[in-house]
Amino acid sequence: MKSIYSLVLGALIAVAATLIHQSIPPLGVLVSIMSTYTAIWWVGRKFGKKRYKFLALLAWLLVIMRAGTFGTGQELLVQGDNVGSALLLLGFLLGLLAAIKRV
């Protein structure tokens, strides 16, 4: 149950980050990146093990990677501009930092 909760929370924070990162360009991406870090850190605090943080990060990464690829209608949710690249790179690095960090 904890694994499923971690996966769902990671996917939900990725959806929120995808939708927020383009709004008000410098502020939206900062909110997205910080919420990613906070959510993954919180999973570790709630469940007490690193494996759940890594599951949340994996779900986040899968959703963000899917949002960054072309869909059926050739739409992109995370574009290859500065804001989208910052979300992909900094979001993953801070998520990894939150997952590696000691519980």
Secondary structure as GFF3:
##gff-version 3
##sequence-region A 1 103
A	DSSP	alpha_helix	2	20	.	.	.	ID=ss1
A	DSSP	alpha_helix	25	47	.	.	.	ID=ss2
A	DSSP	alpha_helix	50	67	.	.	.	ID=ss3
A	DSSP	alpha_helix	82	100	.	.	.	ID=ss4
###
